[in-house]
Amino acid sequence: MSAKRLTVAQALVRSLAAQWTDIQGRRQRLLAGVWAIFGHGNVAALGEALFDVQESLPTHRAHNEQAMAHAAVAFAKACNRRRMMACTTSIGPGATNLVTAAAVAHVNRLPLLLLPGDVFANRAPDPVLQQLEDFSSGLTTANDCLRPVSRYFDRITRPEQLVPALQRALQVLTDPATCGPATLCLCQDVQAEAFDWPADLFEERVWTERRAPAPREELAEAAGILRAAQRPLVICGGGVLYSEAGATLREFCEKHGVPSAETQAGKSALPGGHPLNLGGIGVTGTSAANNMAAEADVILAIGTRLQDFTTGSATLFQFEGRRILGLNVQPWDACKHRAVPLVADAREGLRQLSEALQTWRAPDSWTTRAHTEHDRWRATSASITRDDGNALPSDAQVIGAVQRALQASDVIVGAAGGLPGELHRHWSAERPSGYHLEYGFSCMGYEIAGGLGVKLAHPEREVIVMVGDGSYLMLNSEIETSVRMRAKLIIVLLDNGGFGCIERLQSSTGNASFNNLFGEHPGDGRVDFVAHARSLGAVAVKVRGCAEMGAALAQARQAERTSVIVIETDPRLSTAAGGHWWDVPVPAVSARAEVRSAYQRYLEARDGGRKGE
């Protein structure tokens, strides 16, 4: 077998450039590029190797390692996991900055290839700059903090280890059941070593989508449970989008008269205006979805982790004797909450289940009830998001103003704070992937970097980032990156003077206002976000009230580079309609009467909600 002599770094990037994926008959590179912040540990060897493959594997520079990994995560999510990006850093703080974004990818089951530099494998110059020293182990480095947030973790200490390690990493990244971050730590001396590599390491490979069918026995059991249902409900999770099963879900719901509620990750799989789409479910859900979930006797949970916001901290499904069917490609998720598992790809499993049900339909009264609940919530939402002329509008009113000004093809991006809850209730996503919320890890700082990743995945679509001032101040540097890369974003910045969402949570648990809002400490003042955004190269304006939002968005749409629209909002206003209880423990002992009262309410809600558990 012929061999090719290259460094480890050169072999790695050339092999990555040879990986392809087939998407609806169109062949595209599996890795769309590499985000890199160079330093010692990756600039000399990996930097040299990346320079030579720029046409097939472009390199992008960011300002923050966490941000560039967020962009890579968002890119993969926007591509429904069919394409991905890699990130490389120096050793030490460059590598540890990846942890938060890796956790985002891990929780949300998204592919992310991490290539941090590492210490010398030969240990001759130990301890090198930024090297951790574990007094009990010579094997531990800073990169070990990436172990719990990686689906696959390896450290390359000899050249020949790269061949099996890279194959294992790619397998994890492309497998729907195991998908998540893969980390290959690259010892900096090994990166530069030469080795005679087998030629087949650089042969092109096309990764095809794996669609696991449902096991016959599980399919028969699930179909039998559904046929006996009088009040069935679908929960549409992110796996529906990853599987591109939106059309199949719509056909299933229409054929069998089953209403659907959506998680944050599943929103947009079924058009928001569809009469069987009840909207968001759970803690941040609509009254339509939650009312019917409380009475449902069979819940078909598709592609969802069934986390606490979806299940109302395991108190939402109230009907005694209810059954949960877990249609999921990952058995871990399919069996949650004692669900009857249906382990399969979402699209394939839905198709098989529909065929097994044949002409069965839910009772007409249940389907009609879903239509009524859908219409009632849409009317409620319209009244809540209407502009009433307040000088300081609510988040919901700003959402309404933005929604009215946008087009169906636009993509809305968000992550943490109060906005995800309001968006989950009120945003109507009419096209697949038009709603991009990171709420699995609820990561502040994801929004702008994530918007950049979405724009790279869908350059033809307008990407609107909605972000609070708290998240903006945590991570905003990639505004400059978006300007430099000509990856235009429209950023709507809601300035409520601090952490308004946590302020409301603090108040609801009986606590005094403390450490959340500006103005509590001497010297506190409001940030000039317009001046700040302009300093990063963006077009920036401040609007006074929702009435000015439409014109500002129209101007931003016409702009050639990233725009930031700033609007001040009321930190204490949030939607009271819809929603469900969330388990946030309240102190059992307190000097404050308000806390003691909140504790009693907490006990009543917790114990009353879980009587059937």
C-alpha positions as CSV (number, residue, x, y, z in Angstrom):
1,M,0.0,0.0,0.0
2,S,1.4,3.4,-1.0
3,A,2.2,5.9,1.8
4,K,2.3,9.7,2.0
5,R,4.8,11.4,4.3
6,L,3.1,14.3,6.1
7,T,3.0,15.8,9.6
8,V,0.2,14.8,11.9
9,A,-1.4,18.2,11.4
10,Q,-1.2,18.0,7.6
11,A,-2.6,14.5,7.6
12,L,-5.5,15.6,9.8
13,V,-6.7,18.6,7.8
14,R,-6.3,16.8,4.4
15,S,-8.3,13.9,5.7
16,L,-11.0,16.2,7.0
17,A,-11.1,18.0,3.6
18,A,-11.8,14.6,2.0
19,Q,-15.1,14.0,4.0
20,W,-18.3,14.7,2.1
21,T,-22.1,14.4,2.8
22,D,-25.0,13.9,0.4
23,I,-27.9,16.2,1.0
24,Q,-30.9,15.6,-1.2
25,G,-28.7,14.4,-4.1
26,R,-26.2,17.3,-3.7
27,R,-22.7,16.5,-2.5
28,Q,-21.3,19.0,-0.1
29,R,-18.2,19.0,2.2
30,L,-19.0,17.5,5.6
31,L,-16.9,20.2,7.3
32,A,-17.6,23.7,6.0
33,G,-14.6,25.2,7.7
34,V,-12.4,25.6,10.7
35,W,-12.7,28.3,13.3
36,A,-9.3,29.1,14.7
37,I,-7.7,31.4,17.2
38,F,-4.0,30.6,17.0
39,G,-1.5,30.5,19.8
40,H,1.3,28.2,21.0
41,G,0.1,24.7,20.7
42,N,-1.6,25.1,17.3
43,V,-0.2,28.0,15.3
44,A,3.1,26.4,14.2
45,A,1.9,23.0,13.0
46,L,-1.9,23.1,12.6
47,G,-1.7,26.7,11.4
48,E,0.8,25.7,8.7
49,A,-1.4,22.8,7.6
50,L,-4.6,24.8,7.4
51,F,-2.9,27.5,5.3
52,D,-2.4,24.9,2.5
53,V,-6.0,23.7,2.4
54,Q,-7.9,27.0,2.5
55,E,-9.8,26.3,-0.7
56,S,-11.2,23.0,0.5
57,L,-11.3,23.7,4.2
58,P,-11.5,27.5,4.9
59,T,-10.2,28.9,8.1
60,H,-12.2,31.7,10.0
61,R,-10.9,33.9,12.8
62,A,-13.0,34.9,15.7
63,H,-12.3,37.0,18.9
64,N,-13.3,34.5,21.5
65,E,-13.0,30.7,21.6
66,Q,-16.4,30.2,23.2
67,A,-18.0,32.4,20.6
68,M,-16.4,30.6,17.6
69,A,-17.6,27.3,19.0
70,H,-21.1,28.7,19.4
71,A,-21.0,29.7,15.8
72,A,-20.0,26.2,14.8
73,V,-22.8,24.7,17.0
74,A,-25.4,27.0,15.4
75,F,-24.1,26.2,11.9
76,A,-24.6,22.5,12.6
77,K,-28.1,23.0,14.0
78,A,-29.1,25.2,11.1
79,C,-27.9,22.4,8.8
80,N,-30.0,19.8,10.7
81,R,-26.7,18.1,11.7
82,R,-25.8,17.2,8.1
83,R,-22.8,19.5,8.0
84,M,-20.5,20.8,10.7
85,M,-17.4,22.9,11.6
86,A,-14.3,22.4,13.6
87,C,-12.6,24.6,16.2
88,T,-8.9,24.8,17.1
89,T,-7.3,26.6,20.0
90,S,-4.0,26.9,21.8
91,I,-3.5,25.1,25.0
92,G,-4.6,26.5,28.4
93,P,-7.3,29.2,28.4
94,G,-7.9,28.9,24.7
95,A,-8.9,25.3,25.2
96,T,-10.8,25.8,28.4
97,N,-12.8,28.5,26.8
98,L,-14.4,25.8,24.6
99,V,-16.1,24.1,27.5
100,T,-19.3,26.1,27.6
101,A,-20.0,25.8,23.9
102,A,-19.1,22.1,24.0
103,A,-21.8,21.7,26.7
104,V,-24.3,23.4,24.4
105,A,-23.5,21.0,21.7
106,H,-23.6,18.0,24.1
107,V,-27.0,18.9,25.5
108,N,-28.5,19.7,22.1
109,R,-27.1,16.6,20.4
110,L,-25.2,18.6,17.8
111,P,-21.9,17.7,16.0
112,L,-18.9,19.8,16.9
113,L,-15.2,18.8,16.2
114,L,-12.8,20.3,18.8
115,L,-9.1,20.3,18.1
116,P,-7.4,22.0,21.0
117,G,-3.6,22.1,21.3
118,D,-2.1,20.1,24.2
119,V,1.1,19.8,26.2
120,F,4.3,18.0,24.9
121,A,3.8,14.3,24.6
122,N,7.5,13.7,25.2
123,R,7.4,15.9,28.4
124,A,10.9,17.1,27.8
125,P,10.2,20.8,28.4
126,D,7.5,20.3,31.1
127,P,5.9,22.4,32.5
128,V,5.3,24.5,29.4
129,L,3.5,27.8,29.3
130,Q,-0.2,27.4,30.4
131,Q,0.3,23.7,31.4
132,L,-1.7,22.5,34.4
133,E,0.3,20.3,36.8
134,D,-1.7,17.6,38.6
135,F,0.3,16.5,41.6
136,S,-1.2,13.0,41.5
137,S,-1.2,12.3,37.7
138,G,1.1,13.0,34.8
139,L,-1.7,12.3,32.4
140,T,-4.0,15.2,33.3
141,T,-4.0,18.4,31.2
142,A,-6.3,21.4,30.9
143,N,-8.1,19.7,28.1
144,D,-9.5,17.0,30.5
145,C,-12.2,19.5,31.4
146,L,-13.6,18.7,28.0
147,R,-14.1,15.0,28.8
148,P,-17.6,15.4,30.4
149,V,-18.9,17.6,27.6
150,S,-17.6,15.4,24.8
151,R,-19.3,12.4,23.2
152,Y,-15.8,11.2,22.1
153,F,-12.5,12.3,23.7
154,D,-9.0,11.3,22.7
155,R,-5.5,12.7,23.0
156,I,-3.0,12.1,20.2
157,T,0.3,11.3,21.8
158,R,1.8,9.3,18.8
159,P,1.3,10.0,15.1
160,E,-0.3,6.6,14.2
161,Q,-3.0,7.1,16.8
162,L,-4.6,9.7,14.5
163,V,-6.0,7.1,12.1
164,P,-8.4,5.2,14.5
165,A,-9.1,8.3,16.6
166,L,-10.2,10.4,13.6
167,Q,-12.4,7.6,12.3
168,R,-14.1,7.2,15.7
169,A,-14.6,10.9,16.0
170,L,-16.2,11.1,12.6
171,Q,-18.5,8.2,13.4
172,V,-19.8,9.9,16.5
173,L,-20.3,13.2,14.7
174,T,-22.3,11.6,11.9
175,D,-24.4,9.1,13.9
176,P,-27.8,10.5,14.8
177,A,-27.9,8.4,18.0
178,T,-24.5,9.4,19.4
179,C,-24.2,12.9,17.9
180,G,-22.4,15.5,19.9
181,P,-19.0,17.0,20.4
182,A,-15.9,15.0,19.5
183,T,-12.5,16.2,20.9
184,L,-9.1,15.3,19.6
185,C,-6.4,16.9,21.8
186,L,-3.3,17.5,19.7
187,C,-0.1,17.4,21.6
188,Q,1.9,20.2,20.1
189,D,5.1,18.2,19.5
190,V,3.2,15.4,17.9
191,Q,1.4,17.8,15.6
192,A,4.7,18.6,13.9
193,E,6.0,15.1,13.6
194,A,6.2,13.4,10.2
195,F,4.7,10.0,9.5
196,D,4.2,7.7,6.5
197,W,0.4,7.7,6.2
198,P,-1.7,5.1,4.3
199,A,-3.0,6.7,1.1
200,D,-6.6,5.6,1.9
201,L,-6.7,8.1,4.8
202,F,-7.0,10.8,2.2
203,E,-9.5,9.1,-0.1
204,E,-12.9,10.9,-0.4
205,R,-15.7,9.5,1.7
206,V,-19.4,10.4,1.4
207,W,-21.3,10.1,4.7
208,T,-25.0,9.3,4.1
209,E,-27.8,9.9,6.6
210,R,-28.6,6.9,8.7
211,R,-32.3,6.3,9.1
212,A,-33.0,3.5,11.6
213,P,-36.4,1.9,11.2
214,A,-38.6,1.0,14.2
215,P,-38.3,-2.6,15.6
216,R,-41.3,-4.7,14.7
217,E,-42.3,-5.5,18.2
218,E,-42.0,-1.9,19.4
219,L,-43.9,-0.6,16.4
220,A,-46.8,-3.0,17.1
221,E,-47.0,-2.0,20.8
222,A,-46.9,1.7,20.0
223,A,-49.6,1.3,17.4
224,G,-51.8,-0.6,19.8
225,I,-51.5,2.0,22.5
226,L,-52.4,4.8,20.0
227,R,-55.4,2.9,18.7
228,A,-56.8,2.8,22.2
229,A,-56.2,6.5,22.8
230,Q,-59.1,8.9,23.2
231,R,-57.0,12.1,23.7
232,P,-53.6,11.6,22.0
233,L,-51.1,14.4,21.8
234,V,-47.8,14.7,19.9
235,I,-44.8,16.5,21.4
236,C,-42.6,17.7,18.5
237,G,-38.9,17.9,19.6
238,G,-35.8,18.9,17.8
239,G,-35.3,15.4,16.4
240,V,-38.2,16.1,14.0
241,L,-36.2,19.0,12.4
242,Y,-32.9,17.1,12.5
243,S,-34.6,14.2,10.7
244,E,-36.3,16.7,8.3
245,A,-39.6,15.1,9.2
246,G,-41.8,18.2,9.3
247,A,-43.8,17.2,6.3
248,T,-44.2,13.7,7.6
249,L,-45.4,15.0,11.0
250,R,-47.9,17.2,9.2
251,E,-49.3,14.3,7.2
252,F,-49.5,12.2,10.4
253,C,-51.4,14.8,12.4
254,E,-53.8,15.5,9.6
255,K,-54.4,11.9,8.7
256,H,-55.0,10.8,12.3
257,G,-56.5,14.0,13.7
258,V,-53.8,14.3,16.4
259,P,-52.8,17.7,17.7
260,S,-49.1,18.6,18.2
261,A,-47.3,20.8,20.7
262,E,-43.7,21.9,20.2
263,T,-40.6,22.2,22.3
264,Q,-38.2,25.0,21.8
265,A,-36.0,22.8,19.6
266,G,-39.0,21.5,17.7
267,K,-40.6,24.8,16.9
268,S,-41.0,25.5,13.1
269,A,-41.3,21.8,12.1
270,L,-45.0,22.3,11.8
271,P,-46.2,25.7,10.6
272,G,-47.3,27.9,13.5
273,G,-50.6,28.7,11.7
274,H,-51.6,25.1,11.3
275,P,-54.8,24.4,13.2
276,L,-53.4,21.3,14.8
277,N,-50.3,23.1,16.1
278,L,-51.0,24.1,19.7
279,G,-47.7,26.0,20.0
280,G,-45.1,25.8,22.8
281,I,-45.6,23.2,25.6
282,G,-44.6,23.3,29.3
283,V,-43.2,26.0,31.5
284,T,-43.0,28.5,28.6
285,G,-45.9,27.0,26.7
286,T,-49.3,28.2,25.5
287,S,-52.5,27.6,27.3
288,A,-53.7,25.6,24.2
289,A,-50.9,23.1,24.5
290,N,-50.8,22.8,28.3
291,N,-54.6,22.5,28.7
292,M,-54.7,19.6,26.3
293,A,-51.5,18.0,27.7
294,A,-53.1,17.9,31.1
295,E,-55.9,15.8,29.7
296,A,-54.0,13.7,27.2
297,D,-54.1,9.9,27.7
298,V,-51.3,9.1,25.2
299,I,-48.4,11.4,24.6
300,L,-46.3,10.6,21.5
301,A,-43.0,12.4,22.3
302,I,-40.9,12.6,19.0
303,G,-37.3,13.5,19.1
304,T,-37.3,15.2,22.5
305,R,-35.3,14.8,25.7
306,L,-38.4,15.5,27.8
307,Q,-36.5,17.9,30.0
308,D,-38.2,19.8,32.9
309,F,-39.3,22.8,30.9
310,T,-41.2,20.5,28.5
311,T,-42.9,18.4,31.2
312,G,-43.5,21.2,33.7
313,S,-41.0,19.5,36.1
314,A,-42.9,16.2,35.6
315,T,-46.3,17.7,36.7
316,L,-47.8,18.6,33.3
317,F,-49.4,15.3,32.3
318,Q,-52.2,14.9,34.8
319,F,-54.4,12.2,33.4
320,E,-54.2,9.1,35.6
321,G,-53.1,6.1,33.6
322,R,-51.5,8.2,30.8
323,R,-49.0,6.5,28.5
324,I,-45.9,8.1,26.9
325,L,-44.5,6.8,23.7
326,G,-40.9,7.8,23.1
327,L,-40.1,7.9,19.4
328,N,-36.4,8.7,19.4
329,V,-33.3,7.5,17.6
330,Q,-31.5,7.4,21.0
331,P,-32.7,4.7,23.4
332,W,-31.7,6.9,26.4
333,D,-34.2,9.5,25.4
334,A,-36.9,7.1,24.2
335,C,-37.3,5.5,27.6
336,K,-37.5,8.7,29.8
337,H,-40.4,9.1,32.2
338,R,-41.1,5.4,31.9
339,A,-42.1,5.8,28.3
340,V,-42.8,2.9,26.0
341,P,-39.8,3.2,23.5
342,L,-40.0,3.3,19.8
343,V,-36.4,3.6,18.8
344,A,-36.2,4.9,15.3
345,D,-35.4,7.8,13.1
346,A,-38.2,10.4,13.5
347,R,-39.2,10.5,9.9
348,E,-39.0,6.7,9.3
349,G,-40.7,5.9,12.6
350,L,-43.6,8.3,12.0
351,R,-44.1,6.9,8.5
352,Q,-44.2,3.3,9.8
353,L,-46.5,4.2,12.7
354,S,-48.9,5.9,10.4
355,E,-49.0,2.9,8.1
356,A,-49.6,0.6,11.1
357,L,-52.5,2.8,12.3
358,Q,-54.1,2.6,8.9
359,T,-57.4,4.6,9.0
360,W,-57.5,5.1,12.7
361,R,-58.3,8.7,13.8
362,A,-58.6,10.4,17.2
363,P,-62.2,11.2,18.2
364,D,-63.5,14.2,16.2
365,S,-64.4,16.0,19.5
366,W,-60.7,15.9,20.5
367,T,-59.5,17.2,17.1
368,T,-62.1,19.9,17.1
369,R,-61.1,20.9,20.6
370,A,-57.5,21.3,19.3
371,H,-58.7,23.7,16.6
372,T,-60.6,25.8,19.2
373,E,-57.7,25.9,21.6
374,H,-55.4,26.9,18.7
375,D,-57.6,29.8,17.6
376,R,-58.2,31.0,21.2
377,W,-54.5,31.1,22.0
378,R,-53.7,32.9,18.7
379,A,-56.2,35.6,19.7
380,T,-54.8,35.8,23.2
381,S,-51.2,36.1,21.8
382,A,-52.3,38.9,19.4
383,S,-53.7,40.9,22.3
384,I,-50.6,40.5,24.4
385,T,-48.1,41.4,21.6
386,R,-50.1,44.4,20.4
387,D,-48.4,47.7,20.8
388,D,-50.2,49.8,23.4
389,G,-47.9,52.8,23.2
390,N,-46.0,52.2,26.4
391,A,-42.8,54.1,26.7
392,L,-41.2,50.9,28.1
393,P,-42.8,47.9,26.2
394,S,-42.7,44.3,27.4
395,D,-40.6,41.7,25.6
396,A,-43.8,40.3,24.2
397,Q,-44.7,43.6,22.6
398,V,-41.3,43.9,21.0
399,I,-41.6,40.4,19.7
400,G,-45.0,41.3,18.2
401,A,-43.5,44.4,16.5
402,V,-40.6,42.4,15.1
403,Q,-42.9,39.5,13.9
404,R,-45.1,42.0,12.0
405,A,-42.1,43.5,10.2
406,L,-40.5,40.2,9.0
407,Q,-40.9,37.8,6.2
408,A,-41.7,34.1,6.4
409,S,-38.2,33.2,5.1
410,D,-36.4,35.0,7.9
411,V,-34.8,33.2,10.8
412,I,-35.1,34.3,14.4
413,V,-32.2,33.5,16.8
414,G,-32.2,33.6,20.6
415,A,-31.0,31.8,23.7
416,A,-31.3,32.8,27.3
417,G,-33.1,35.0,29.7
418,G,-36.8,36.0,29.4
419,L,-36.9,36.2,25.6
420,P,-37.0,32.4,25.0
421,G,-40.2,32.0,27.1
422,E,-41.9,34.9,25.3
423,L,-40.7,33.7,21.9
424,H,-41.9,30.1,22.6
425,R,-45.4,31.4,23.4
426,H,-45.8,34.1,20.8
427,W,-43.5,33.6,17.8
428,S,-45.3,31.9,14.9
429,A,-42.7,30.1,12.7
430,E,-44.1,29.2,9.4
431,R,-41.1,27.6,7.7
432,P,-38.7,24.9,8.8
433,S,-35.6,26.2,10.7
434,G,-37.1,29.7,10.8
435,Y,-36.9,29.5,14.7
436,H,-33.5,28.9,16.1
437,L,-33.4,28.9,19.9
438,E,-30.7,27.4,22.1
439,Y,-32.6,26.4,25.2
440,G,-31.2,23.0,26.0
441,F,-28.3,24.7,27.9
442,S,-29.9,28.1,28.0
443,C,-26.6,29.7,27.3
444,M,-26.2,33.5,27.7
445,G,-23.9,34.8,25.1
446,Y,-24.9,32.3,22.4
447,E,-27.2,34.7,20.5
448,I,-24.8,36.8,18.4
449,A,-22.2,34.1,17.7
450,G,-25.1,31.7,17.0
451,G,-26.6,34.1,14.6
452,L,-23.3,34.2,12.7
453,G,-23.3,30.4,12.5
454,V,-26.9,30.4,11.1
455,K,-26.0,33.1,8.6
456,L,-23.1,31.0,7.3
457,A,-25.5,28.0,6.9
458,H,-28.2,30.1,5.2
459,P,-26.6,33.1,3.6
460,E,-29.8,33.6,1.5
461,R,-32.0,34.1,4.5
462,E,-32.3,37.2,6.7
463,V,-31.1,36.3,10.2
464,I,-32.6,38.3,13.1
465,V,-31.0,37.9,16.5
466,M,-33.1,38.9,19.6
467,V,-30.9,39.4,22.6
468,G,-31.2,41.0,26.0
469,D,-28.6,43.4,27.4
470,G,-27.3,40.9,29.8
471,S,-26.4,38.3,27.1
472,Y,-25.1,41.1,24.9
473,L,-22.6,42.3,27.5
474,M,-21.4,38.7,28.1
475,L,-20.4,38.0,24.5
476,N,-20.7,40.6,21.7
477,S,-17.3,40.5,20.0
478,E,-18.5,38.5,17.0
479,I,-20.4,41.6,15.7
480,E,-17.1,42.6,14.3
481,T,-16.5,39.1,12.9
482,S,-19.9,39.3,11.1
483,V,-19.0,42.7,9.6
484,R,-15.6,41.5,8.5
485,M,-16.9,38.3,7.0
486,R,-19.9,40.1,5.4
487,A,-22.2,37.8,7.2
488,K,-24.9,40.4,7.8
489,L,-27.1,40.1,10.9
490,I,-30.0,42.1,12.2
491,I,-29.6,42.3,16.0
492,V,-32.6,43.5,18.1
493,L,-31.2,44.4,21.5
494,L,-33.7,44.6,24.4
495,D,-32.3,46.8,27.1
496,N,-34.1,46.2,30.4
497,G,-31.3,47.4,32.6
498,G,-29.8,44.1,33.8
499,F,-31.0,40.6,34.3
500,G,-34.8,41.1,34.2
501,C,-35.7,37.5,33.9
502,I,-33.9,36.4,37.0
503,E,-35.2,39.5,38.8
504,R,-38.7,38.2,38.2
505,L,-37.8,34.7,39.3
506,Q,-36.2,36.2,42.4
507,S,-39.3,38.1,43.2
508,S,-41.6,35.1,42.6
509,T,-39.7,33.1,45.3
510,G,-40.2,35.9,47.8
511,N,-36.7,37.3,47.7
512,A,-35.8,40.9,47.8
513,S,-34.6,42.6,44.6
514,F,-30.8,42.0,44.8
515,N,-27.9,42.0,42.4
516,N,-29.8,41.8,39.1
517,L,-30.7,45.3,37.9
518,F,-28.6,48.4,37.2
519,G,-29.1,51.2,39.7
520,E,-28.5,49.1,42.9
521,H,-24.9,50.1,43.4
522,P,-23.2,53.5,43.4
523,G,-21.9,54.3,39.9
524,D,-24.4,52.1,38.1
525,G,-25.4,53.5,34.8
526,R,-26.9,52.5,31.4
527,V,-24.6,51.4,28.7
528,D,-24.5,53.3,25.4
529,F,-25.2,50.2,23.2
530,V,-25.5,52.3,20.0
531,A,-22.0,53.7,20.5
532,H,-20.6,50.3,21.4
533,A,-22.1,48.5,18.4
534,R,-20.9,51.2,16.1
535,S,-17.4,50.8,17.5
536,L,-17.5,47.2,16.3
537,G,-18.4,48.3,12.8
538,A,-22.2,47.8,12.9
539,V,-24.9,50.2,11.8
540,A,-26.7,51.0,15.1
541,V,-29.8,53.0,16.1
542,K,-32.0,53.3,19.1
543,V,-35.8,53.3,18.8
544,R,-38.3,54.7,21.3
545,G,-41.1,52.3,21.6
546,C,-42.5,49.6,19.3
547,A,-44.0,52.1,16.9
548,E,-40.5,52.8,15.5
549,M,-39.5,49.2,15.2
550,G,-40.9,48.5,11.8
551,A,-39.1,51.4,10.1
552,A,-35.8,50.5,11.8
553,L,-36.1,46.8,10.7
554,A,-36.8,47.9,7.1
555,Q,-33.7,50.1,7.1
556,A,-31.7,47.2,8.6
557,R,-32.9,44.9,5.9
558,Q,-31.6,47.3,3.2
559,A,-28.2,47.8,5.0
560,E,-25.2,46.0,3.6
561,R,-23.7,45.1,7.0
562,T,-24.8,44.0,10.4
563,S,-27.3,46.3,12.1
564,V,-28.1,46.7,15.8
565,I,-31.5,48.1,16.9
566,V,-31.7,49.0,20.6
567,I,-35.0,49.4,22.4
568,E,-35.5,49.9,26.2
569,T,-38.0,47.5,27.8
570,D,-39.7,47.1,31.2
571,P,-37.8,44.4,33.2
572,R,-40.8,43.5,35.3
573,L,-43.4,42.8,32.6
574,S,-43.9,39.2,31.3
575,T,-46.7,37.2,29.9
576,A,-49.0,35.9,32.5
577,A,-51.2,33.8,30.2
578,G,-50.1,30.2,29.3
579,G,-47.1,28.7,31.0
580,H,-46.9,26.0,33.7
581,W,-45.3,25.5,37.1
582,W,-41.5,25.0,37.2
583,D,-39.8,23.4,40.1
584,V,-37.5,26.1,41.6
585,P,-37.0,25.2,45.3
586,V,-37.7,27.9,47.8
587,P,-35.8,28.2,51.2
588,A,-37.6,26.2,53.9
589,V,-36.5,28.6,56.5
590,S,-36.3,32.4,56.1
591,A,-36.6,35.6,58.1
592,R,-38.6,37.1,55.3
593,A,-42.4,36.6,55.4
594,E,-42.5,36.7,51.6
595,V,-40.2,33.8,51.3
596,R,-42.1,31.8,53.9
597,S,-45.3,32.4,52.0
598,A,-43.6,31.5,48.7
599,Y,-42.4,28.2,50.3
600,Q,-46.0,27.2,51.2
601,R,-47.1,27.9,47.6
602,Y,-44.1,25.8,46.4
603,L,-45.0,22.8,48.6
604,E,-48.7,22.9,47.4
605,A,-47.7,23.1,43.7
606,R,-45.0,20.4,44.0
607,D,-46.9,17.9,46.0
608,G,-50.2,18.5,44.3
609,G,-48.7,18.3,40.8
610,R,-47.0,15.0,41.4
611,K,-49.8,13.1,43.1
612,G,-49.9,10.7,40.1
613,E,-46.2,10.1,40.0
